[in-house]
Amino acid sequence: MDRLKPLSLLLVVLVAAACDEGARPLHLLYGQPAAEFRPVPGSVMTEGRILRRTTLGRRLESCLFRGDRASVSVDAKVVERVGVAGESLTFANRSGTGVYACDGGIDPAGERRPPWCGEVFGALADGRLLDPRLDVICRDRKGKPLAYAFVEPVAGAHWIGVDQGRYTEVYEVLAGLPVRIAGTRHVSVANARATFDVTQYDVHGKELVKADLEAAVAG
């Protein structure tokens, strides 16, 4: 019987690990507890906050290409987001004609140092982005392709949910800017395309619209 105890313990550990794999993540990228958005069972809320460029200092400057720095106001509002696998910064240019995003992750080409692996700029037409500005350059900490894209909130939307398979990742709409989302599902690096299953909710969590966002890297 004693010989069976180690085997029994091993089985318990393996079962627990399997259950963990199917459950919602308990932590965000940097170990923060992953809160649940109660109207969406099994969801994970990303951390989002509004900061100033001056507050972020090198964290933002290290992302921007040198030629882009002058086009962003010194005291520009920046939306910082941290999720389960990704992180981003979103901010408008000085003239209000476009939006930048710094995308977090590992750059497989080694051209950028962590935490950033990409920078994109989306031009605005009548206050709306011309395309989602898909980025498929990045990799997550496990080496999986990590795609980023902008979502334009519909009227009344306060939360954006992205289906990540075993959980829904929820982003708050902040500072009147498009929401930069991330995901590792349905990403084709070879075709420079990605599909995100997106649901938009009002401030109380009532579903407003649900649709696939099919994005391709702009030429």
Beta strands, then each sheet from edge to edge (+ up, - down):
strand 1: 43-45
strand 2: 47-52
strand 3: 77-82
strand 4: 87-92
strand 5: 98-104
strand 6: 116-125
strand 7: 128-129
strand 8: 147-151
strand 9: 159-163
strand 10: 168-172
strand 11: 179-183
strand 12: 187-188
strand 13: 193-201
strand 14: 207-216
sheet 1: 1+ 10+ 9- 13+ 12-
sheet 2: 1+ 10+ 9- 13+ 14-
sheet 3: 2+ 3- 4+ 5- 6+ 7-
sheet 4: 8+ 11-
end
